[in-house]
Amino acid sequence: SPSAPASPSNGSSRKLSVDEMYLCDTGGQYLDGTTDITRTVHWGVPTPFQKEAYTRVLMGNIDLSRLVFPTSTAGGTVEAFARHALWKVGLNYGHGTGHGIGNFLSVHEWPVGFQYNNIPLTKGMFTSIEPGYYQDGEFGIRIEDIALVVEAQTEEEPFLTFEVVSLVPYDRNLIDVNLLSKEQIQHLNAYYKTIRERVGPELRRQRLEEEYAWLQRNTEP
């Protein structure tokens, strides 16, 4: 059943500190689509473990996003790509890796997704990709993007891959570049280039210079 909108109160609200993780799950519905995007940030000095956990969540997000797979592959077949970097060091998360997203419809749209009972992925579907990691009582990490299933450029019969359509930088403060592979860094840089090319001109058009400067800083290669 739908949950009631959250609203702060003196009894339940708490002050945010620069010394902790902040997970922000955002979304909106527009006439031309629905968004569901999560970013995790740390405004201070994260611990080495927080950086590693965040980076491994990001690695899983990238590995699934750049995967090339045969047509009619079920999401459950490729779901482990989002978990592999975490599994490697004995970490995991207890929720699904993604769900279908309706076009100005349900934010969680059945039957697309990565669970065993979701239908095969086909061109034109929108799904979230959202690995995470949570340490009880300490912090939570989730990186959620929306991806469109598209045809991949392959030699033989058509294969599929994902095009990430949510254009929001990741928190540089939490990325340990030393853990990333050359291919993951190339993917990240291509994504940042796309963000600059698509979002930058719109910020300029709206004369949002402070926001434009923030975008440039946070999409440095």
N, C-alpha and C positions, 0 to 999 in steps of 0.2 A: 504494500500500500504506500502511496506517496507520503513522504515525511513532511512535517510542517517546516516552513522556512525558519532558519536559525536567526535569533536576534539576541544581541548582547544584553546583559543585565549586571547590576552591581554584584549580584551573588555568584554569577557564573563566569564573568569576564576576567581575564588576567592580562598583565602587562607583558608585552613582547620584549625580549632581550636580544642584544646582538651576540650573545654567547650561546645561542641554541639554533637548531634547525627549524625552519618554517616551511611547512608543506601547504601549498595553495592550490586547491582544486577549483577550477573556474569553468564557467560555461554560459552560453547564451543561445537564444533561439532567434533567428532572423528569417526574413522571407526567403532568402536564398540559401539557407542551411542552418545547421546546428553545430555548436562547438562544445568540446569537452576536453580541456587541456589542464594538465597538472604539472607544476614546477615546484622543485624543492630548492630553497636557498639558505645560505648561512652568511650573515652580515659581519661575523667576527672571525675568529681563528678556529676552524674545525679541527677535531682531533684526527690523527692519522687514520684511525679506523673509520671515522665518519667519511673521510675523503675516499678511502678504498671502497667502502660499501656503496657510496654514491656513484663512483666511477664504474663499478661492476654492474650496477643497475643501468647506467647509461650504455655500457658495452652490450648488454642484453637488448636494450631498445634498438641500438644500431644494428646488431647482428640479425634481428628479425626483420627490421625495416629494409635492409639491403639484400635479403634472401631472394634467390631466384628459384622458382619451383614449378613443377608441371601443372597444367590446367586441371581443375577439378580436384585439387589436393585439399583434404580436410584440414581446418585450422589446428585441430588437435594433433595432427601429424608433425607440424613444424613448431609447436608451442615451446618445446624444450630449447630452441635457439635463444629465447628470451631469458632463460634460466641458467644457461651453461656457465657463464662467467661467474655467477654466484655459487652454483653447485661446486665449482672447481675448488672453492675454499670453504665448503661446508655451510653455505648460507642459502636461504630460500625465502619465498613469500607465500602467504596462505590465501591468495585470492586469484581470480582468473586473470589471464594475460591481456584480454581485450574483449570488446563487445561491439556488435553492430551499432551504427549511428544513423538514425533516420534523417531525411531531408526535411527540416522544419516539422519533425515528428518526434518519436520517442528518442530520448538520449541513449537509452539502452534498448536497442531494437533487435529482437529475436528474428531469425535464427542464425545470424552471422556471429562469428567469434572463434575462439580457440579451444573450446571445451570439446570433450569426446562426442557430445550430441549436437554439435553445430554442423550446419550444412557445408559442403565443399566451397572453397573460395573461388569466385569467378570475377571476371573483369567488370568494373563499375561499382563494386561494393565498397562501402565505407566502414572501416573498423577502427577501434582504438587499439593502440599498442601501449601497454602500461605496466611494465615490471616494477617491482618495489623491494624494499627491505624495511623491517620494523623491529626495533628493539624495545621491548615492553618497558614503559616508564621512563624511557630515555629519549628516543627520537624516532621519526618515521621518514622514509624516503619513497617517493613515487615519481616517475617521469612518464607522463601520458601524452601521447601525440595521436592525432587523427591521421589515418593513412587511407589512400585510395588504391584499390587493387587495379593494376595496369598491366599491359603486355610488356614483357621484357624483350630486349633486343638480343635474340639468340639466332644461331645459324639455321637450325632445323625447325621442327614444329614449334608453334607458339608456346612459350612459357610465360609465367606471371611473376610479378614482383610488386612492391609497394612504392607509392609516391607519398611522402609525408606532406600533408597540406596545412598543418598548423605551423605557423612561422614565428616561433618564440625562442630566443636564445636560451641555452642551458647555463647554469651558474658556474662561471669559470673558477670561482673560489673553491669549488668542491671537486674539480676534475684533476686527477693525478695522471698527467699525460704519459708518464712512464709506463703505465699499465696498458695503454692503448696500442693496438697494432697499427702498422703503416696504413692499412686499408681503412681502419676505423677513423684515423685522423683525416684521411682523404675524404671520407664520407661526411665527417663533421665540417670540414672546410667548404665542401660543396653546398652543404645545407646552409651554412652561414652566408655564403655568396648569394644563394637564392633569397634569403631573408633580406639582405641589403638591397637587392635588385627590385624586390616586390614591395617591401614595406617602406624602404627609405624614401622613394619619390612621393608616396602618399603622405608621409609625415611632413615632408617639405611643402607639399601642396597645401597642407593645413597650417603651415607656419609653426609647427611644433619643433622648434630648434633644440630645446633642451632634450626632448625625447629622441630627436634625430642623433644628437651627440651621444646619448646613452646607447642607442642602437649600434652606432659605429664602434664604440668601445667594446661592446659585448659580442661583436661578431668579428673581431680581429682573428686572422688565421691562427 
